[in-house]
Amino acid sequence: MNEKLSISLPSEMVAAIKARVDAGSYASTSEVLRAAVRVWLREEEEYKERISAIRQKVAASLDDPRPNLSGHDVKQRLDAFFDKRR
């Protein structure tokens, strides 16, 4: 079931929509807006998935049982790592 909406857009957006319809890329302004909303919804879902993945990585990092290293310890380990490869 479709519902009608009344929206206000900047003239630049209206011109871009009309240009796409006039060029034959879309059959109507409604089709342009439906396509735009589909993209927006897909981007929102992808954003949620990325945030969830980041939160999982942060949680895994916080739950890591290995001991914390100081900046000095990290530098020593990196120096030793690179010294072996020279």
Summary of the structure (lengths in Angstrom):
residues: 86
radius of gyration: 25.9
end to end distance: 68.9
largest distance: 69.4
contacts: 141
relative contact order: 0.05
helix: 70%
strand: 0%
